């Protein structure tokens, strides 16, 4: 099945236009035709800058989380420190160091773990997962005027429990948490696929 999908199935784009574009997002409307000749128009694609999501651990493997208001859900969310990459960022680790310092006042040793697709159906960007080790507070946070970010520490095992219980429920952050903790050796996967 996977081999069949790899051989074909891509859509042909017959037209494309931007219906909205600003510094935060570009919304593109594509006119597409499937391999079987079915017209799909418009198909909306959201173009965001790449993001970084930071799995920040101190020397004792406590994890730094943040709590902040998210207007999309009109409620508060518990998340990993994260943010958009700026054009001036040389790479994901540079962006992660900047975001971690801005949001939490913390710094650490950055290692790029990998990247993931936030939503392959509609988003054109990538989320880069960065592991920060030996994280310590070095300054006061510098929140944007629209942000009120509350950083707090939990043991790594508690963060996993929170993710499994739905208390940390941003899908990309749950995946980044698992990959980051596995990369750090804090979580290992057993032969049956469960975390240990």
N, C-alpha and C positions, 0 to 999 in steps of 0.2 A: 504493500500500500504506500509506504513512504517513498519507495523508488518511483512509483507511478506519479505521485505528486511532484517529485523533483524533476520529472521529465517535461512537465507542461503545466498548464493551468493558470499562467500569469495573464492578467488582464491587459488589454491594449488601451492606452489613453488616447482618445480622439480629440479632446479639448480640455483646457484647464484655465481657471481664472481665480483670482483672489476676491473673496467677498468681504473680507475684513483683514486689516493688517495694522498692527501697532507695535510698540516695543515689547509687549508681553506675548503676543500670539499672532499667528497668521492663519486664517481659515481659508483653505483652498477647496474649490468645487471642481472635481474632475468628472469628465464624461468618459465612461469606460465601456468596453465591450469584452465579455468573457470569451474564453476559448471556444465556447459553444455558440457564440454569436448573440448572447443575451445582452441587451443594453442596460447599463447601470448608471443612471444620471439623474441628478448629481450625486456623487459620492464625496462626502466631506472628509477632508484630511486636516488635522490640527498640527500646525508646525510650531513647536516650542523650542527654545534653546535646550541643549542637553542639561540634565540635572545631575547633582551629586547627592548621595545618601551616605551618611557617615556612621559607621559602627565604631563608637568611641569607647575604649576600655582603659581604665586606670591600671596601675601596677598590680592590683588585687583582682582584676577581671570584673570589676563593677562597670556597668554600662550606663552611659550618659543618655538620658531621654529628655525630650522637651514636651511641654504642654502649651498649646496655643489655640486661639480662636481661629476657626476656618469657616469663612462665610459660605462656601459651597455647600456645607452641611448645616450651617447656622448653629454651630455648636463647637465645643472644644474637642481637641484631638490630641492623643498622645502619640508621639512620633520619634523617629531618629532625627538628629540635627540634619538639615538638608537645605538645598537651594539650587537656584539656576546658575549655570556657568556663565560668566561674563566673557565678552570677546577678549578682554585683556588677560584672562586666565591661560597660562601656558599649557596646562594639562589638568586632568581631574583631581590630582593630589593638591595642586595649587589652589584650585577652586574649593576643595574640601577644607584646606587649612584656613582660607579666608572665611568661609561660612561658619566653621566651628568657632573661630575667634569672635566673629560678629554676633552670633546667636547666643553663645555661652560664655565667652571670655576665656575659653580653654584652648590649649595647643597640645600637640602630640606628634608622634612619628607616623607619617602617612604612608600607606601601602595600597596601591590599586589592586582590588580583588577581581574585578571584571565589570561587565555591564549587562543590562537587561532592557527589555522593551516595556515601557509603562503600559501601553495598550496597542498591540500590533494592528488592531482593527482600524484605529483612527489616528493614532499619534505617530508622527514621523521621527521623534527624538529618541534618545537613549538615556537611561538612568545609570550613572557610573557608581559602583559600590566601592567605597574607600574605607579601609580599616585604619583606625587611629589607635596606636598603642601608647602606653605610658602617659595618658592624658592627665594634665593638671591645669588648674585655673591660673592664668597669668595676667588677666586684666578684667575690667568690668565689661559685660556685654554691651554691644552697640546696636540696639534694635532700630529698625526703620521706624518712622513715625506711626506707621499703621500696625506695628507688631508689638505684642506684649508676650514675650516668650519666657516661660518658666522652666529653666533646666533643673533636673533632679537625677540622682544616681540610684540605681537598683543593682543587686547582684545579677550576673548574666542569666542564671537559672530562673530568677524571678521575671526577667524580661521575656524569656521563652514561655513561661507560664502565662504571662499577660497576653502574648501573641496567640497562644492556643485557646485562651479563654475569650478572645475577642476584645480585650481591653486596649490592645494595641492593634488597630484594625485597618490601617492603611495598607492595602495589598502589597504595593511595591516595597514598603518598609518591612513588612513581615518577611518577604523573600530576601531582601538585603540583609536583614538581621540574621537569618539562618546561614546565608552564604558567608557573611562576615565572621560570625562566631565559629563556623566550621574552618574557615581559613586560618583563624587565630588558634585553632586547636582546642577551643573551649567546649565545642560540641563535636562529637564524632557520630558518624552514621554506622549503624550495625548492618549486618548482612541482610536483614529483613527490611531495611529501609527506615527504621525508627531511629530517633535521635537518642544518644546516650550521653 
